[in-house]
Amino acid sequence: MLRLMTLGLAAGLFFSTTFILNRAMSLEGGHWYWSASLRYLYMVGLLGVVLSLIKGRRYFRRVLVEFLRHWTFWVVSGSIGFGGFYALICFAADHSPGWVVATTWQLTIIASLFVLMLFGRTFPKRIWVYSAVVFAGILLVNISRIATEHAMTLLLGASPVLLAAFLYPLGNQLVWEAKHGRPWLPRVDASLLENAFAKVFLLSLGSLPFWALLYPFTSAPPPAQGQLVTVALVALLSGVIATSLFLAARNSAEDASQLAAVDATQSSEVLFALAGEILFLQASLPSLTQLIGMLIACAGLVAFVRLEDR
């Protein structure tokens, strides 16, 4: 259990770099469009190399053939689950500290329930109780900023994350439904989707048309060299290393209790994002109200995950 928790916490640490580095790029004047789009361009290259090295070139060719056969599906699901989701997360970084975005992002645990209901799933009533706890904590974090920030700034920081929290599980659920042979979706190669890196590669590749179409509406100036390097770092740390650690921990879990413990460690990214901003970006300390809200949200998330995996 100690090894699993260590791996899970390490994954949370690397995942938190997304929020810290996105905020850093925003404070340095980097446009959110490049912070978002370049990550997935890098991800396509990095994951292509990873899949070729680990699974072999023949396997990688199968992945490419799968994309070409069902490119419409992968473009739609990738644009929703990766494109729209991450564009909104990076936009929010222009208006909120990274740790606030990370805390608000925990809403995805609640949004996932509504997405699953859309696909006909039902849940025990206790799940909604724990979801309400998560929501209350996140609400407390954001409302406590009213005294110090303009209402429009709060709206631009929180509402994109709220929408992103729905888009991410929706895009991923479309892939899950296709994998399990839903008649209203294309017959994808389900065996390929057992590999998480292949799935992420397909969704990343599918998001590229979204970024190309979005660019004319952003008025984004060319990215600076520093932003090019920082986005590559985000893709490596969060997209490859964090994902690898998290999947390794999940795959090593021997029962539902261990699996729940690994999932619950991901709430640590909120704390890591806060510590990282204070250490590296000289961010101000959160208020007592914000700290309480953050801890409430994390506690609700841990309780939610433990109940869901029983």
Rosetta silent file (secondary structure, phi, psi, omega in degrees, C-alpha in Angstrom):
SEQUENCE: MLRLMTLGLAAGLFFSTTFILNRAMSLEGGHWYWSASLRYLYMVGLLGVVLSLIKGRRYFRRVLVEFLRHWTFWVVSGSIGFGGFYALICFAADHSPGWVVATTWQLTIIASLFVLMLFGRTFPKRIWVYSAVVFAGILLVNISRIATEHAMTLLLGASPVLLAAFLYPLGNQLVWEAKHGRPWLPRVDASLLENAFAKVFLLSLGSLPFWALLYPFTSAPPPAQGQLVTVALVALLSGVIATSLFLAARNSAEDASQLAAVDATQSSEVLFALAGEILFLQASLPSLTQLIGMLIACAGLVAFVRLEDR
SCORE:     score description
SCORE:     0.000 S_00000001
   1 L     0.000  -39.469  179.343    0.000    0.000    0.000 S_00000001
   2 H   -60.628  -42.035  179.046    2.865    2.385    0.820 S_00000001
   3 H   -63.532  -43.566 -179.473    4.346    1.834   -2.655 S_00000001
   4 H   -63.940  -43.748  179.869    0.977    2.429   -4.325 S_00000001
   5 H   -65.007  -37.650  178.455    0.338    5.590   -2.332 S_00000001
   6 H   -64.402  -44.029  177.107    3.834    6.846   -3.149 S_00000001
   7 H   -62.510  -42.924 -179.949    3.284    6.271   -6.864 S_00000001
   8 H   -63.746  -42.634  178.740   -0.131    7.947   -6.684 S_00000001
   9 H   -67.376  -37.163  176.247    1.235   10.984   -4.856 S_00000001
  10 H   -62.633  -40.090  176.542    4.113   11.233   -7.344 S_00000001
  11 H   -62.681  -42.711  177.796    1.538   11.230  -10.158 S_00000001
  12 H   -60.809  -38.189  177.921   -0.389   13.983   -8.370 S_00000001
  13 H   -62.120  -47.981 -179.072    2.823   16.000   -8.094 S_00000001
  14 H   -70.832  -34.481  175.799    3.553   15.745  -11.816 S_00000001
  15 H   -62.983  -35.405 -176.854   -0.095   16.376  -12.754 S_00000001
  16 H   -65.637  -20.540  179.433   -0.004   19.576  -10.678 S_00000001
  17 H   -61.865  -25.374  176.654    2.702   20.996  -12.955 S_00000001
  18 H   -57.309  -49.287 -176.028   -0.038   21.636  -15.505 S_00000001
  19 H   -71.993  -37.747 -178.951   -1.678   24.231  -13.256 S_00000001
  20 H   -68.261  -49.314 -175.720    1.602   25.758  -12.022 S_00000001
  21 H   -72.363  -33.981  175.042    3.251   26.102  -15.423 S_00000001
  22 H   -62.124  -41.353  178.192    0.083   27.316  -17.157 S_00000001
  23 H   -66.164  -40.494  179.448   -0.173   30.070  -14.549 S_00000001
  24 H   -61.154  -44.310  179.704    3.519   30.878  -14.963 S_00000001
  25 H   -64.485  -37.597  177.973    3.128   31.250  -18.730 S_00000001
  26 H   -63.917  -44.725 -179.596    0.091   33.459  -18.216 S_00000001
  27 H   -65.515  -26.679  179.207    1.947   35.752  -15.797 S_00000001
  28 L   -88.102    1.828  176.673    4.808   36.024  -18.305 S_00000001
  29 L    93.174    5.270  177.446    2.420   37.128  -21.049 S_00000001
  30 L   -69.474  136.856 -178.349    2.182   33.846  -22.942 S_00000001
  31 L   -74.061  139.026 -177.386   -1.118   33.461  -24.771 S_00000001
  32 H   -60.860  -28.766 -178.393   -3.377   30.707  -23.456 S_00000001
  33 H   -60.651  -43.931 -179.100   -3.943   29.378  -26.999 S_00000001
  34 H   -71.946  -35.085  176.150   -0.315   28.285  -27.355 S_00000001
  35 H   -59.285  -35.085 -177.544   -0.230   26.872  -23.828 S_00000001
  36 H   -84.595  -55.183 -171.091   -3.147   24.645  -24.813 S_00000001
  37 H   -68.959  -40.699 -178.246   -2.600   23.734  -28.458 S_00000001
  38 H   -65.114  -29.890  178.338    1.146   23.144  -28.353 S_00000001
  39 H   -57.265  -45.193 -176.020    0.728   20.668  -25.499 S_00000001
  40 H   -77.266  -26.691  172.656   -1.251   18.318  -27.734 S_00000001
  41 H   -65.505  -43.802  176.183    1.050   18.814  -30.674 S_00000001
  42 H   -64.811  -39.593 -177.999    3.918   17.762  -28.419 S_00000001
  43 H   -61.101  -39.862  178.460    1.831   14.921  -26.986 S_00000001
  44 H   -59.556  -44.911  179.370    1.291   13.443  -30.440 S_00000001
  45 H   -67.533  -46.246 -178.442    5.048   13.373  -31.005 S_00000001
  46 H   -63.555  -46.808 -177.956    5.977   12.118  -27.528 S_00000001
  47 H   -70.917  -30.978  174.622    3.354    9.382  -27.419 S_00000001
  48 H   -60.423  -42.685  177.626    4.165    8.332  -30.964 S_00000001
  49 H   -66.759  -45.147 -179.312    7.762    7.720  -29.843 S_00000001
  50 H   -59.734  -47.551 -179.147    6.662    5.995  -26.606 S_00000001
  51 H   -64.703  -39.527  179.894    4.280    3.641  -28.418 S_00000001
  52 H   -65.624  -38.852 -178.267    6.846    2.825  -31.098 S_00000001
  53 H   -75.579  -42.181 -174.549    9.534    2.044  -28.548 S_00000001
  54 H   -82.842  -44.017 -174.546    7.399    0.108  -26.060 S_00000001
  55 H  -102.302  -15.104  179.214    4.898   -1.646  -28.330 S_00000001
  56 L    98.628  157.815 -177.290    6.801   -1.654  -31.621 S_00000001
  57 H   -65.922  -34.087  179.370    6.320   -0.014  -34.987 S_00000001
  58 H   -62.792  -42.526  178.499    3.757   -2.573  -36.143 S_00000001
  59 H   -63.321  -42.778 -179.289    1.546   -1.751  -33.165 S_00000001
  60 H   -63.328  -36.926  176.515    1.948    1.969  -33.805 S_00000001
  61 H   -63.421  -37.466  175.870    0.889    1.482  -37.415 S_00000001
  62 H   -59.848  -40.066  179.001   -2.263   -0.257  -36.136 S_00000001
  63 H   -63.545  -44.358  179.130   -3.004    2.828  -34.046 S_00000001
  64 H   -64.070  -40.364  177.706   -2.599    5.105  -37.071 S_00000001
  65 H   -62.501  -40.607  177.859   -4.822    2.840  -39.189 S_00000001
  66 H   -59.401  -42.864  179.172   -7.475    2.987  -36.464 S_00000001
  67 H   -63.781  -44.341 -177.936   -7.405    6.777  -36.591 S_00000001
  68 H   -66.433  -34.999 -179.663   -7.691    6.884  -40.384 S_00000001
  69 H   -67.750  -36.949 -174.970  -10.563    4.371  -40.405 S_00000001
  70 L  -127.833   45.731 -173.225  -12.647    6.340  -37.894 S_00000001
  71 H   -61.867  -33.932  179.695  -11.159    9.809  -38.141 S_00000001
  72 H   -61.546  -46.073  179.772  -14.533   11.542  -37.750 S_00000001
  73 H   -62.254  -44.343 -177.023  -15.157    9.856  -34.407 S_00000001
  74 H   -70.382  -32.072  176.149  -11.652   10.616  -33.109 S_00000001
  75 H   -68.666  -42.840  179.815  -11.848   14.252  -34.232 S_00000001
  76 H   -65.761  -51.804 -177.710  -15.213   14.727  -32.487 S_00000001
  77 H   -67.139  -37.954  177.877  -14.246   12.954  -29.253 S_00000001
  78 H   -67.863  -37.594  178.954  -10.745   14.507  -29.240 S_00000001
  79 H   -66.926  -36.320  179.258  -12.125   18.004  -29.840 S_00000001
  80 H   -77.049  -56.029 -170.512  -14.551   17.625  -26.947 S_00000001
  81 H   -77.266  -25.956  179.638  -12.494   15.678  -24.428 S_00000001
  82 H  -115.608  -47.621 -176.652   -9.076   17.212  -25.084 S_00000001
  83 H   -64.790  -67.755 -178.411   -9.528   20.316  -27.248 S_00000001
  84 H   -58.525  -42.626 -179.865  -12.442   22.137  -25.628 S_00000001
  85 H   -57.632  -52.795 -171.622  -11.501   20.924  -22.153 S_00000001
  86 H   -78.947  -28.051  174.405   -7.897   22.104  -22.176 S_00000001
  87 H   -60.084  -42.106 -179.757   -8.552   25.364  -24.040 S_00000001
  88 H   -69.386  -38.378  178.406  -10.885   26.354  -21.207 S_00000001
  89 H   -62.807  -43.952 -179.609   -8.419   25.265  -18.508 S_00000001
  90 H   -70.364  -36.062  175.947   -5.643   27.384  -20.037 S_00000001
  91 H   -61.980  -40.987 -179.538   -7.991   30.336  -20.537 S_00000001
  92 H   -63.354  -30.071 -179.336   -8.930   30.144  -16.842 S_00000001
  93 L   -63.911  -18.962  176.562   -5.228   30.349  -15.889 S_00000001
  94 L   -74.595  -15.850 -171.421   -5.262   33.956  -17.142 S_00000001
  95 L  -125.272   -6.208 -179.279   -7.796   34.861  -14.464 S_00000001
  96 L  -142.541  148.455  172.222   -7.176   32.570  -11.478 S_00000001
  97 L   -59.029  151.649 -176.935   -4.196   31.203   -9.541 S_00000001
  98 H   -58.922  -37.219 -177.866   -3.255   27.681  -10.576 S_00000001
  99 H   -70.020  -29.529  175.976   -4.223   26.161   -7.239 S_00000001
 100 H   -69.631  -41.708  175.948   -7.704   27.710   -7.509 S_00000001
 101 H   -61.771  -42.245  179.260   -8.077   26.233  -11.006 S_00000001
 102 H   -62.500  -41.107  178.780   -6.863   22.872   -9.651 S_00000001
 103 H   -66.367  -46.747 -179.721   -9.393   23.002   -6.816 S_00000001
 104 H   -63.877  -32.183  179.819  -12.260   24.016   -9.100 S_00000001
 105 H   -61.605  -22.685  178.736  -11.227   21.275  -11.528 S_00000001
 106 L   -63.130  -11.523  174.148  -12.236   18.706   -8.922 S_00000001
 107 L   -59.211  -19.367 -178.904  -15.795   19.452  -10.080 S_00000001
 108 H   -60.152  -25.975  179.209  -15.120   16.918  -12.816 S_00000001
 109 H   -66.404  -32.352  177.060  -15.889   14.186  -10.275 S_00000001
 110 H   -82.250  -43.133  179.985  -19.444   15.560  -10.068 S_00000001
 111 H   -58.718  -34.294  179.042  -19.726   16.382  -13.757 S_00000001
 112 H   -59.839  -35.123  179.162  -18.825   12.776  -14.546 S_00000001
 113 H   -63.110  -43.735 -179.644  -21.975   11.635  -12.750 S_00000001
 114 H   -67.810  -37.441  177.124  -24.174   13.783  -14.977 S_00000001
 115 H   -63.734  -44.694  179.310  -22.346   12.600  -18.085 S_00000001
 116 H   -65.148  -35.526  175.328  -22.819    8.976  -17.044 S_00000001
 117 H   -62.754  -35.931  177.267  -26.519    9.642  -16.347 S_00000001
 118 H   -59.227  -30.222  179.774  -26.756   10.946  -19.904 S_00000001
 119 L   -98.400   17.147  171.785  -25.640    7.468  -20.994 S_00000001
 120 L    89.787   13.425  179.674  -28.187    5.718  -18.770 S_00000001
 121 L   -88.320  156.001  175.127  -26.215    5.040  -15.584 S_00000001
 122 L  -126.791  161.994 -174.716  -27.589    5.316  -12.032 S_00000001
 123 L  -140.174  154.689  173.914  -25.831    5.839   -8.695 S_00000001
 124 L   -64.036  150.988 -177.701  -26.372    5.294   -4.951 S_00000001
 125 H   -62.712  -30.483 -177.711  -27.732    8.322   -3.098 S_00000001
 126 H   -62.489  -29.496  178.604  -24.625    8.526   -0.905 S_00000001
 127 H   -60.678  -37.373 -179.785  -22.536    9.471   -3.933 S_00000001
 128 H   -70.018  -30.592  176.790  -24.567   12.655   -4.276 S_00000001
 129 H   -64.656  -48.347  179.603  -23.939   13.498   -0.628 S_00000001
 130 H   -66.860  -34.084  176.886  -20.173   13.287   -1.083 S_00000001
 131 H   -64.143  -37.634  177.803  -20.460   15.187   -4.359 S_00000001
 132 H   -64.202  -34.860  177.455  -22.261   17.970   -2.490 S_00000001
 133 H   -64.788  -46.083  177.795  -19.342   18.124   -0.041 S_00000001
 134 H   -58.327  -47.091 -178.158  -16.869   18.526   -2.931 S_00000001
 135 H   -62.322  -40.794 -179.704  -19.038   21.231   -4.482 S_00000001
 136 H   -62.377  -41.982  178.928  -19.377   23.092   -1.169 S_00000001
 137 H   -64.053  -44.154 -179.854  -15.609   23.193   -0.732 S_00000001
 138 H   -65.088  -40.223  178.092  -15.021   24.455   -4.277 S_00000001
 139 H   -62.179  -40.371  179.993  -17.759   27.061   -3.878 S_00000001
 140 H   -63.747  -41.857  179.163  -16.142   28.270   -0.654 S_00000001
 141 H   -60.385  -44.076 -175.466  -12.750   28.667   -2.374 S_00000001
 142 H   -79.210  -39.760  179.938  -14.206   30.764   -5.184 S_00000001
 143 H   -65.298  -33.461 -177.933  -16.718   32.822   -3.193 S_00000001
 144 L   -65.035  -14.201  179.648  -14.024   33.815   -0.700 S_00000001
 145 L   -85.975   -6.259 -176.463  -12.259   35.700   -3.521 S_00000001
 146 L   -61.027  -35.850 -176.258  -15.176   38.104   -3.980 S_00000001
 147 L   -67.909  -22.924 -173.918  -13.809   40.502   -1.363 S_00000001
 148 L  -114.646  -11.487 -175.416  -10.497   40.960   -3.185 S_00000001
 149 L  -132.328  156.646  179.785  -11.259   40.508   -6.896 S_00000001
 150 L   -69.024  145.804 -176.955  -13.655   41.859   -9.503 S_00000001
 151 H   -59.339  -37.814 -179.580  -16.753   39.767  -10.197 S_00000001
 152 H   -66.363  -36.811  177.332  -15.901   39.463  -13.906 S_00000001
 153 H   -62.831  -42.586  177.814  -12.442   38.116  -13.067 S_00000001
 154 H   -62.401  -42.526 -178.852  -14.029   35.477  -10.852 S_00000001
 155 H   -64.174  -43.425 -179.123  -16.502   34.576  -13.589 S_00000001
 156 H   -70.908  -21.732  178.326  -13.777   34.258  -16.230 S_00000001
 157 H   -86.642  -34.698 -173.544  -11.693   32.125  -13.874 S_00000001
 158 H   -95.149  -43.389 -173.934  -14.385   29.747  -12.627 S_00000001
 159 H   -64.308  -37.720  176.287  -16.941   29.294  -15.421 S_00000001
 160 H   -61.856  -37.301  179.636  -14.468   27.933  -18.050 S_00000001
 161 H   -67.911  -36.686  177.652  -13.311   25.288  -15.561 S_00000001
 162 H   -60.626  -45.891  178.423  -16.924   24.365  -14.830 S_00000001
 163 H   -67.092  -40.468  178.664  -17.583   23.758  -18.535 S_00000001
 164 H   -60.529  -34.725 -179.415  -14.257   21.933  -18.940 S_00000001
 165 H   -62.817  -24.190  176.893  -15.255   19.612  -16.091 S_00000001
 166 H   -89.945  -37.380 -176.153  -18.134   18.364  -18.259 S_00000001
 167 H   -66.656  -39.930 -176.773  -16.291   18.226  -21.588 S_00000001
 168 H   -61.413  -53.328  178.622  -13.434   16.034  -20.345 S_00000001
 169 H   -67.089  -28.308  178.817  -15.584   13.108  -19.090 S_00000001
 170 H   -65.369  -46.303  178.554  -17.924   13.468  -22.082 S_00000001
 171 H   -62.378  -42.724  179.674  -15.096   12.986  -24.581 S_00000001
 172 H   -69.607  -34.503  179.670  -13.686   10.052  -22.632 S_00000001
 173 H   -69.580  -33.479  175.154  -17.092    8.448  -22.179 S_00000001
 174 H   -59.652  -40.344  177.982  -17.692    8.535  -25.931 S_00000001
 175 H   -66.510  -41.861  178.741  -14.511    6.476  -26.320 S_00000001
 176 H   -60.860  -43.655 -179.643  -15.642    4.053  -23.591 S_00000001
 177 H   -64.825  -41.224  178.434  -19.013    3.582  -25.287 S_00000001
 178 H   -65.337  -39.993  179.019  -17.356    2.976  -28.663 S_00000001
 179 H   -59.522  -34.586 -177.514  -14.942    0.497  -27.073 S_00000001
 180 L   -95.534   19.110  167.640  -17.894   -1.498  -25.738 S_00000001
 181 L    72.125   35.477  176.967  -19.583   -1.695  -29.128 S_00000001
 182 L   -64.414  133.353 -173.378  -22.505    0.704  -28.841 S_00000001
 183 L   -64.599  -21.342 -177.681  -24.496    0.411  -32.096 S_00000001
 184 L   -90.846    5.908  177.477  -24.753    4.185  -32.577 S_00000001
 185 L  -124.702  159.331 -179.026  -20.970    4.590  -32.600 S_00000001
 186 L   -64.830  156.313 -179.890  -18.304    3.247  -35.019 S_00000001
 187 L   -85.440   86.235 -178.751  -16.760   -0.175  -34.401 S_00000001
 188 L   -77.219  165.573  177.395  -13.348    0.897  -33.140 S_00000001
 189 L   -77.711   94.810 -173.717  -10.491   -1.507  -32.428 S_00000001
 190 L   -62.576  -31.307 -178.280  -11.288   -2.172  -28.757 S_00000001
 191 L   -63.939  -33.876  178.196   -8.054   -4.075  -28.156 S_00000001
 192 H   -65.958  -34.389 -175.615   -6.016   -0.943  -28.886 S_00000001
 193 H   -76.070   -3.932  172.108   -7.947    1.038  -26.297 S_00000001
 194 H   -69.907  -22.816  177.658   -6.756   -1.298  -23.548 S_00000001
 195 L   -92.727  115.251 -175.570   -3.508    0.642  -23.813 S_00000001
 196 H   -62.083  -34.923 -179.727   -4.011    4.046  -22.173 S_00000001
 197 H   -67.087  -35.589  177.006   -1.194    5.633  -24.197 S_00000001
 198 H   -65.908  -41.209  178.314   -2.836    4.545  -27.463 S_00000001
 199 H   -62.801  -46.416 -179.485   -6.120    6.059  -26.327 S_00000001
 200 H   -65.158  -37.565  177.546   -4.473    9.345  -25.328 S_00000001
 201 H   -62.126  -46.723 -178.851   -2.558    9.424  -28.636 S_00000001
 202 H   -62.068  -42.429  178.730   -5.748    8.935  -30.664 S_00000001
 203 H   -69.328  -37.966  178.055   -7.585   11.667  -28.747 S_00000001
 204 H   -64.390  -45.481  178.085   -4.598   14.025  -28.978 S_00000001
 205 H   -62.936  -39.105  178.878   -4.324   13.465  -32.725 S_00000001
 206 H   -67.066  -23.257 -179.138   -8.078   13.961  -33.042 S_00000001
 207 H   -80.108  -15.787 -173.881   -7.869   17.319  -31.256 S_00000001
 208 H   -59.553  -42.030  176.290   -5.433   18.857  -33.785 S_00000001
 209 H   -60.472  -34.441  177.408   -8.139   20.023  -36.255 S_00000001
 210 H   -58.879  -46.036 -178.520   -9.884   21.750  -33.337 S_00000001
 211 H   -65.493  -38.222  179.351   -6.765   23.764  -32.562 S_00000001
 212 H   -64.870  -40.025  179.980   -6.313   24.707  -36.212 S_00000001
 213 H   -73.204  -30.087 -178.315   -9.915   25.937  -36.470 S_00000001
 214 H   -73.809  -31.242 -171.938   -9.731   27.805  -33.147 S_00000001
 215 H   -52.473  -46.845 -177.685   -6.607   29.812  -34.002 S_00000001
 216 H   -61.093  -18.691 -177.658   -8.246   32.489  -36.246 S_00000001
 217 H   -93.817    0.339 -173.418  -10.610   33.393  -33.392 S_00000001
 218 L  -103.743  -21.934 -174.976   -7.895   33.945  -30.762 S_00000001
 219 L    54.737   35.654 -177.688   -5.687   36.726  -32.197 S_00000001
 220 L   -77.966  127.734  174.943   -2.781   34.945  -30.530 S_00000001
 221 L   -72.163  164.376  178.635    0.675   36.392  -31.316 S_00000001
 222 L   -57.294  143.659 -179.483    3.478   33.930  -32.101 S_00000001
 223 L   -71.377  146.718  175.239    4.694   32.088  -29.000 S_00000001
 224 L   -77.110  161.699 -178.530    7.982   33.086  -27.407 S_00000001
 225 H   -60.299  -37.602  179.198   10.798   30.563  -27.181 S_00000001
 226 H   -61.833  -38.176  178.870   10.296   30.288  -23.418 S_00000001
 227 H   -69.049  -36.835  177.586    6.662   29.297  -23.889 S_00000001
 228 H   -59.723  -41.991 -179.377    7.636   26.662  -26.451 S_00000001
 229 H   -70.791  -42.500 -177.140    9.987   25.082  -23.909 S_00000001
 230 H   -66.020  -40.884  178.645    7.542   25.345  -20.998 S_00000001
 231 H   -64.706  -39.049  176.818    4.678   23.731  -22.905 S_00000001
 232 H   -60.862  -37.399  177.942    6.982   20.881  -23.900 S_00000001
 233 H   -65.271  -40.989  176.736    7.773   20.466  -20.202 S_00000001
 234 H   -60.837  -45.594 -179.515    4.052   20.303  -19.374 S_00000001
 235 H   -60.774  -41.099 -179.390    3.516   17.649  -22.044 S_00000001
 236 H   -71.226  -51.069 -173.959    6.395   15.564  -20.690 S_00000001
 237 H   -69.639  -47.660 -176.595    5.725   15.947  -16.956 S_00000001
 238 H   -88.245  -43.613 -174.166    1.934   15.785  -16.956 S_00000001
 239 H   -75.348  -34.118 -176.143    1.141   14.006  -20.209 S_00000001
 240 H  -107.975  -57.472 -174.454    3.743   11.233  -20.105 S_00000001
 241 H   -67.245  -50.098 -178.496    5.366   10.906  -16.662 S_00000001
 242 H   -61.355  -43.353  179.526    2.283   11.574  -14.511 S_00000001
 243 H   -62.210  -42.199  179.765    0.115    9.319  -16.669 S_00000001
 244 H   -61.919  -45.738 -179.083    2.705    6.530  -16.509 S_00000001
 245 H   -64.392  -43.135 -177.919    2.978    6.725  -12.705 S_00000001
 246 H   -65.948  -43.356  179.193   -0.776    6.838  -12.192 S_00000001
 247 H   -66.795  -37.297  177.765   -1.428    3.886  -14.504 S_00000001
 248 H   -62.262  -42.178  179.055    1.393    1.912  -12.862 S_00000001
 249 H   -65.990  -44.120 -178.783   -0.159    2.481   -9.447 S_00000001
 250 H   -65.696  -41.418 -178.317   -3.653    1.579  -10.643 S_00000001
 251 H   -69.822  -22.184  179.968   -2.481   -1.542  -12.449 S_00000001
 252 H   -88.041  -11.093 -179.493   -0.600   -2.710   -9.334 S_00000001
 253 L   -65.847  137.207 -175.182   -3.647   -2.407   -7.061 S_00000001
 254 L  -102.398  -13.179  178.522   -4.839   -5.812   -5.885 S_00000001
 255 L  -153.287  175.440 -176.429   -8.302   -4.945   -4.577 S_00000001
 256 H   -62.955  -34.196 -179.696  -10.953   -2.210   -4.572 S_00000001
 257 H   -64.522  -44.113  178.444   -9.586   -0.654   -1.390 S_00000001
 258 H   -66.898  -38.738  179.021   -6.144   -0.160   -2.900 S_00000001
 259 H   -62.734  -42.895  178.967   -7.666    1.123   -6.140 S_00000001
 260 H   -64.156  -38.906 -179.915   -9.720    3.672   -4.216 S_00000001
 261 H   -63.737  -41.532  178.854   -6.635    4.757   -2.274 S_00000001
 262 H   -63.562  -47.132  179.928   -4.697    5.359   -5.512 S_00000001
 263 H   -61.027  -39.013 -177.880   -7.540    7.374   -7.035 S_00000001
 264 H   -66.787  -25.819  179.819   -7.893    9.419   -3.861 S_00000001
 265 H   -63.711  -18.670 -176.997   -4.231   10.468   -4.001 S_00000001
 266 H   -70.326  -15.770  173.482   -5.065   12.615   -7.027 S_00000001
 267 H   -66.694  -16.251 -179.146   -6.662   15.186   -4.747 S_00000001
 268 H   -66.309  -19.299 -178.315   -3.055   15.917   -3.715 S_00000001
 269 H   -63.111  -26.368  176.186   -2.532   17.865   -6.950 S_00000001
 270 H   -64.212  -47.491 -179.830   -4.447   20.741   -5.331 S_00000001
 271 H   -66.752  -40.484  178.545   -1.949   20.914   -2.458 S_00000001
 272 H   -65.206  -39.523  178.833    1.030   20.492   -4.781 S_00000001
 273 H   -63.702  -40.937  178.341   -0.272   23.260   -7.060 S_00000001
 274 H   -63.669  -49.084 -179.480   -0.650   25.591   -4.074 S_00000001
 275 H   -61.742  -41.536 -179.291    2.837   24.804   -2.739 S_00000001
 276 H   -63.574  -41.282  179.558    4.368   25.153   -6.205 S_00000001
 277 H   -67.418  -37.900  178.903    2.842   28.581   -6.810 S_00000001
 278 H   -67.130  -41.727 -176.676    3.997   29.841   -3.419 S_00000001
 279 H   -74.222  -44.219 -170.381    7.539   28.530   -3.907 S_00000001
 280 H  -103.609  -23.427 -176.819    8.129   29.339   -7.572 S_00000001
 281 L  -114.554    6.313 -179.462    5.663   32.123   -8.461 S_00000001
 282 L    52.767   37.641  177.820    5.669   34.021   -5.143 S_00000001
 283 L   -69.650  150.690  178.844    1.892   33.619   -4.937 S_00000001
 284 L   -74.401  154.505  178.854    0.201   34.933   -1.820 S_00000001
 285 L   -68.247  143.312  176.614   -0.990   32.504    0.822 S_00000001
 286 L   -68.158  156.338  176.639   -4.672   31.553    0.622 S_00000001
 287 L   -71.984  168.125  178.209   -7.014   32.888    3.258 S_00000001
 288 H   -59.829  -40.056  179.094   -8.268   30.691    6.083 S_00000001
 289 H   -62.614  -42.117  179.462  -11.619   30.399    4.316 S_00000001
 290 H   -66.101  -40.519  177.834   -9.930   29.275    1.112 S_00000001
 291 H   -62.132  -43.209  178.729   -7.825   26.706    2.971 S_00000001
 292 H   -62.540  -44.205  179.189  -10.928   25.303    4.664 S_00000001
 293 H   -61.747  -41.631  179.642  -12.742   25.115    1.320 S_00000001
 294 H   -63.153  -43.861 -179.927   -9.799   23.360   -0.313 S_00000001
 295 H   -67.330  -37.199  176.924   -9.597   20.777    2.490 S_00000001
 296 H   -62.781  -44.553 -179.973  -13.363   20.192    2.377 S_00000001
 297 H   -62.432  -43.091 -179.990  -13.198   19.593   -1.381 S_00000001
 298 H   -65.457  -41.553  179.292  -10.285   17.149   -0.994 S_00000001
 299 H   -63.752  -41.789  177.957  -12.028   15.289    1.855 S_00000001
 300 H   -64.407  -37.490  178.770  -15.209   14.980   -0.205 S_00000001
 301 H   -65.381  -43.498  178.954  -13.227   13.679   -3.165 S_00000001
 302 H   -61.593  -45.200  179.326  -11.509   11.020   -1.039 S_00000001
 303 H   -63.736  -39.665  178.807  -14.877    9.896    0.409 S_00000001
 304 H   -60.360  -49.158 -176.987  -16.414    9.850   -3.072 S_00000001
 305 H   -64.435  -41.184 -179.115  -13.674    7.672   -4.533 S_00000001
 306 H   -64.754  -38.791  177.957  -13.711    5.220   -1.623 S_00000001
 307 H   -69.057  -43.146 -175.212  -17.470    4.757   -1.948 S_00000001
 308 H   -63.757  -31.562 -174.411  -17.374    4.453   -5.759 S_00000001
 309 L   -97.238    9.264  177.289  -14.766    1.680   -5.720 S_00000001
 310 L   -75.928    0.000    0.000  -16.387   -0.532   -3.071 S_00000001
